[in-house]
Amino acid sequence: MKNSKELIELLNLSKIDNTNFSGESVTIGSTIVFGGQVLAQAVNAAYRTIPEDRFLHSLHSYFLEAGDLTVPIVYNVAEMRNGGSFSTRRVTASQNERTIFIMAASFHKKEDGFEHQQEINFDIKQPEELLSWEDMIVQFGDFLPKSIKSFLSIERPIDFKPVRVPNPLKPENLPAKEEIWFKLKGDIQKMDLPLKHQILTYISDYNVLNAAFNPNGKEHNFGNTQTASLDHSMWFFRDFEFDDWMLFSAESPNTYGARGLCSGNIFTRNGTLVASFAQEGLMRPIKSKQ
């Protein structure tokens, strides 16, 4: 995928019937389906069964099996509740009648109420001062480890600019946090809120475990650790536009027992808090063969 148009096409599922939908997969460099794709397609499926006056406010999900890139994913939506203000759906994703993912999602009609939000960290470099993943390939491609170069070389519909870039040639232990600016590529069409939620959900599974790996940077690398998303939750707050850079900010309170927990927030560039997220991921050291 090269731009936001192709991403939108990927997330727009084919309708089988009123509660079942089918989607294809595109690799982001792995041999299995990207978790963010499954998350976002599940959100697409759930929204297709929701009244137009209600919008996603939270989702909670589990990744059960690795997805096969060559097999369509079928999403089944079960109507759990339609109340006066909230609607709840359960989405089950499967391949060859094998469940690979489950999600519960809640939708809420717009209401007025109290307001406050956590502040963005303005004391960081702005996107114009930073290198994107594509810039890194151009400037440092000949010096990067093969696995990192291969991952960064994949065409994506999103530009990422990390605030802090670890040196793969001189690994070090870093604070358990990660801040990355991101922006959609291509012409950004006018989007409704459900589509924005789908795209933001897709992006939210990128980079999230970095905060958990950073404190063990001297020991961890792509080649010696098995990683996978185990669960993923999100909460959606305010409307926004994809017309400028946005900030993904994550922290990790704990890694233990081959699992790492990360949580954080997504802000617009002017500091509006759009969404929060939490994920626990597998961080299993690969034992060398004797």
C-alpha positions in Angstrom: 0.0 0.0 0.0 1.3 3.4 -1.0 -1.3 5.9 0.3 -4.5 6.4 2.3 -6.7 5.6 -0.6 -5.3 2.0 -0.8 -5.6 1.7 3.0 -9.3 2.7 2.9 -9.9 0.1 0.2 -8.3 -2.5 2.4 -10.5 -1.7 5.4 -13.7 -1.6 3.5 -15.0 -5.2 3.8 -17.1 -7.1 1.3 -20.6 -7.8 2.6 -21.7 -11.5 2.8 -25.0 -10.8 4.6 -26.2 -8.4 7.3 -23.9 -9.8 10.0 -21.0 -11.3 8.0 -18.3 -9.6 6.1 -15.0 -10.6 4.3 -11.7 -8.9 4.0 -8.3 -9.4 2.3 -4.9 -8.9 3.8 -1.7 -6.9 2.9 1.6 -7.5 4.6 3.5 -4.8 6.4 6.7 -6.9 6.3 5.7 -9.9 8.3 4.8 -13.4 7.1 1.5 -13.2 9.1 -1.4 -10.7 9.1 -0.8 -7.4 10.8 -2.9 -7.1 14.0 -3.8 -3.5 13.2 -5.4 -4.6 10.0 -7.6 -7.1 11.8 -8.5 -4.6 14.4 -9.5 -2.0 11.9 -11.5 -4.4 9.7 -13.3 -5.6 12.8 -14.3 -2.0 13.5 -15.5 -1.6 9.9 -17.7 -4.7 10.3 -19.1 -3.6 13.6 -19.9 -0.1 12.3 -21.9 -1.7 9.4 -24.5 -2.9 12.0 -24.7 0.3 14.1 -27.3 3.1 13.9 -25.9 6.2 12.2 -26.2 8.4 15.3 -23.8 6.3 17.4 -20.0 6.3 17.3 -17.3 4.0 18.7 -16.1 4.9 22.1 -14.2 1.8 23.2 -13.0 -1.6 22.0 -11.4 -4.5 23.8 -9.9 -7.4 21.8 -7.8 -10.5 21.9 -5.5 -12.0 19.2 -6.0 -15.8 19.3 -4.1 -17.1 16.3 -1.7 -15.8 13.7 -3.6 -14.8 10.5 -2.8 -16.3 7.1 -2.1 -13.6 4.5 -3.4 -15.7 1.6 -6.8 -16.6 3.1 -9.7 -14.2 3.3 -10.8 -13.2 6.9 -14.5 -13.6 7.7 -15.9 -11.2 10.3 -19.1 -12.2 12.1 -20.9 -9.4 14.1 -23.2 -10.4 17.0 -25.7 -7.8 18.3 -25.3 -7.8 22.1 -27.3 -4.8 23.0 -29.1 -1.7 21.6 -30.0 0.6 24.5 -31.2 4.1 24.7 -27.7 5.6 24.5 -25.3 2.7 23.9 -25.0 -0.2 21.4 -22.6 -3.1 21.9 -21.3 -5.6 19.3 -19.1 -8.7 19.5 -17.0 -9.4 16.4 -15.4 -12.7 15.7 -12.7 -13.0 12.9 -12.0 -16.5 11.4 -10.1 -18.2 8.6 -11.1 -21.7 7.4 -13.6 -21.9 10.3 -10.8 -21.2 12.8 -11.2 -18.2 15.1 -8.2 -15.9 15.1 -9.5 -12.8 16.8 -12.4 -11.6 19.0 -13.5 -8.0 19.9 -16.1 -6.3 21.9 -17.0 -2.8 20.9 -19.3 -0.2 22.4 -20.9 2.7 20.5 -22.4 5.8 22.1 -24.7 8.6 20.8 -23.2 12.1 21.1 -23.9 13.8 24.4 -22.7 16.9 26.2 -20.9 16.6 29.6 -17.9 17.5 31.7 -14.5 17.8 30.1 -10.8 17.6 30.8 -7.8 15.9 29.1 -4.2 15.0 29.6 -1.8 17.5 28.1 0.5 16.7 25.1 4.2 16.9 25.6 5.1 20.1 23.6 8.8 19.8 24.7 9.8 17.5 21.9 11.1 17.9 18.4 8.5 18.7 15.7 8.1 16.5 12.6 10.0 18.9 10.4 13.1 18.4 12.5 13.0 14.6 12.3 13.7 11.8 9.8 11.0 9.5 8.5 11.4 5.8 8.1 11.9 6.4 4.4 14.5 9.1 5.1 16.4 6.6 7.3 16.6 4.1 4.4 18.0 6.8 2.1 20.6 8.1 4.6 21.6 5.0 6.5 20.4 2.0 4.4 23.9 0.7 3.8 24.6 0.6 7.5 21.4 -0.9 8.9 21.0 -4.5 9.9 19.3 -6.5 7.1 16.1 -7.2 9.2 15.6 -3.5 10.0 16.3 -2.4 6.5 13.8 -4.9 5.1 11.1 -3.7 7.5 11.6 0.0 6.8 11.7 -0.6 3.0 8.1 -1.8 2.9 5.7 0.7 1.2 3.2 2.0 3.7 0.2 4.4 3.6 1.6 6.2 6.7 4.7 8.3 7.3 6.3 7.7 10.7 8.9 10.0 12.4 10.2 8.8 15.7 11.2 11.5 18.2 14.1 9.3 19.4 15.9 6.9 17.1 17.9 4.1 18.8 21.3 3.4 17.1 21.1 -0.3 16.0 24.8 -0.4 15.8 25.2 0.7 19.4 22.2 -0.6 21.3 21.5 0.8 24.7 18.8 0.6 27.4 16.4 3.5 27.2 13.4 4.9 29.1 10.2 2.9 28.8 8.5 5.3 26.5 8.0 6.0 22.8 6.9 9.1 21.0 6.3 9.0 17.2 4.7 11.5 14.8 2.6 10.0 12.0 0.7 11.3 9.0 -1.3 9.7 6.2 0.3 9.7 2.7 -1.5 10.8 -0.5 -4.5 13.1 -1.0 -6.5 13.1 2.2 -10.2 12.9 1.3 -13.0 14.2 3.5 -13.8 11.4 6.0 -16.7 10.7 8.3 -15.9 9.8 12.0 -16.4 6.0 11.5 -13.7 5.9 8.8 -11.3 8.0 10.9 -11.8 5.5 13.8 -11.0 2.6 11.5 -7.8 4.2 10.2 -6.7 5.3 13.7 -7.2 1.8 15.0 -5.1 0.4 12.2 -2.2 2.8 13.0 -2.5 2.2 16.8 -0.9 -1.3 16.5 2.3 0.1 15.0 5.2 0.9 17.3 3.2 0.2 20.5 5.5 -2.4 22.0 8.6 -0.3 21.4 8.1 1.3 24.8 8.3 -2.1 26.5 11.4 -3.1 24.6 13.4 0.1 25.2 14.6 -0.6 28.8 16.1 -3.9 27.5 17.6 -2.4 24.3 21.0 -3.8 24.9 19.7 -7.4 24.8 16.6 -7.2 22.5 16.7 -7.1 18.7 14.4 -8.4 15.9 16.4 -11.6 15.6 16.4 -12.8 19.1 12.8 -12.1 20.3 9.5 -13.5 19.3 6.8 -10.8 19.4 3.1 -10.7 18.9 0.1 -8.6 20.0 -1.9 -10.5 22.6 -4.7 -8.0 23.3 -5.5 -4.4 22.4 -7.9 -1.9 23.8 -8.8 1.6 22.7 -11.0 4.5 23.9 -12.1 7.3 21.4 -12.8 10.8 22.6 -12.9 13.7 20.2 -13.3 14.2 16.4 -10.3 15.2 14.4 -8.8 15.4 10.9 -5.9 13.6 9.3 -4.7 16.8 7.6 -1.5 17.3 9.8 0.9 15.3 11.8 -0.4 13.5 14.9 1.5 12.2 17.9 1.5 8.6 19.2 2.8 8.6 22.8 3.3 5.4 24.7 4.7 4.3 28.1 5.4 0.8 29.5 4.8 0.2 33.3 6.0 -3.4 33.2 7.6 -6.3 31.4 7.7 -9.7 33.0 7.2 -13.3 32.1 7.7 -12.9 28.4 5.0 -10.2 28.2 5.1 -6.4 28.1 2.4 -3.9 28.8 2.1 -0.5 27.1 -0.4 2.2 27.2 -0.7 5.8 25.9 -2.4 8.5 24.0 -2.9 9.8 20.5 -2.9 13.6 20.0 -3.5 16.0 17.2 -0.5 18.3 16.6 -2.2 21.2 18.5 -2.6 19.0 21.5 -6.2 17.7 21.3 -6.5 14.3 22.9 -8.1 12.0 20.3 -7.8 8.5 21.7 -6.1 6.3 24.3 -4.9 2.8 24.0 -3.4 -0.2 25.9 -1.8 -3.4 24.7 -0.1 -6.4 26.2 2.3 -8.1 23.9 4.4 -11.3 23.7 8.1 -10.6 24.2 9.6 -14.1 24.3 13.4 -14.4 24.1 14.4 -17.0 21.5 16.8 -19.4 23.1 19.9 -20.2 21.1 20.3 -23.8 20.0 23.0 -25.6 21.7 
